[in-house]
């Protein structure tokens, strides 16, 4: 029985093997739950609990939780505590006028002497703005910084600051008699938070309860709440983007020495000459040396500048890997008909492209039609050359990789590099955008081309493996690219 791979350190996600496959779509278990409704902490929830977030951020944890406990006591002993279970900004808006004023005034009194709530008044669209304006301190030059720090600390829904705020939300529901059925152990852990119980289980329990209640609370209005969108829009319009600073190491273009590549190239050409016994068509010899030389020419181009750290590097790596798999498969099968089939497929592709330009359609600048004509008819008259519109072996590269024992390499090199060939969003995102570090912009993306991790080591490894395969058929050839 094959041994399960160990999870990468720090990875806490559903493994690929536990995803469900249906019609070429892999779905994780949670996304397959019936009637699952997604709620977004940063987009929707954080603006609603902004006053809680500001208090927690402005005080160290113990002091912040002490203030939260005073708010919990206020709710617990209030004669209308059943109405005070939801103290989000919209929840407060649903209270009667006197209760709104009592609640907001009490919150502001608990933070008297601090400007932690002053950023609330930067937002005219804040629910109950007039009441907050009466009791909270006026904003000053530090208020935007206070706001940015608070949002930055709670933008991730599982941060310690976010969990502390979510604990307050749960305890308010308990105090407002909206949450019952907790075990004695849970009640003890929640009352003693964060000092009682194993916090590795207590913190996730808090987050799960808060999320579950957010989804099932029947008293929440069905109409969309405009406040969260207005909050984020104000943040976008009134604060600048902060581009992510790349480290010096990541911006330094790595161009390896070309002497090793040139040296191996020279030996390879010499070896081609010494192993070439006839001018007759030799599909096997041409394929083995041709695919290897093709890969090395790509390496020459990548190592002629900073291309290995850009989009072209990924395209080149994908092409080298495909050549590596094709070479391995042809050598493993070692069937004369298969060597000829691979060659004839390429000839047919040249003929197909040339035929498309026989009418009035002009060829693009990068194509020389005379060259295509020559390739299409150099082995035999092109009227005898068939055109295969499918794959040359009726197998895709994944199948060929599996047949040749290179499936691990396929998983490593092909899928992500192919996204660059197709211009997929993942490739566009990685190569053309950077993260804005202003938390008030929700870590959105800025268009900024940047250097990527170099493909040079992977190129060197794949070409050396192709040279190993070549040596099996045409020994000896001990030359390899030096390790980078």
Secondary structure, 3 states (H helix, E strand, C coil): CCCCCCCCCCCCCCCHHHCEEECCEEECCHHHCCCCCCCCHHHHHHHHCHHHHHHHHHCCHHHHHHHHHHHHHHHHCCCCHHHCCCCCHHHHHCCCHHHHHHHHHHHHHHCCCCCCCHHHHHCCCCCCHHHHHHHCCCCCCCHHHHHHHHHHHHCCCCCHHHHHHHHHHHHHHHHCCCCCCCCHHHHHHHHCCCCCCCHHHHHHHHHHHHHHHHHHCCCCCCCCCHHHHHHHHHHHHHCCCCECCCCHHHHCCCCCCCHHHHHHHHHHHHHHHHCCCCCCCCHHHHHHHHHHHHHHHHHHHHCCCHHHHCHHHHHHHHHHHHHHHHHHHHHHHCCHHHHHHHHHHHHHHHHHHHHCCCCCCCCCCCCCHHHHHHHHHCCCCHHHCCCCCCCCCCCCHHHHHHHCCCHHHHHHHHHHHHHHHHCCHHHHHHHHEEEECCHHHCCCEEECCCCCCCCHHHHHHHHHHHHHHHHHHCCCCCCCCCCC
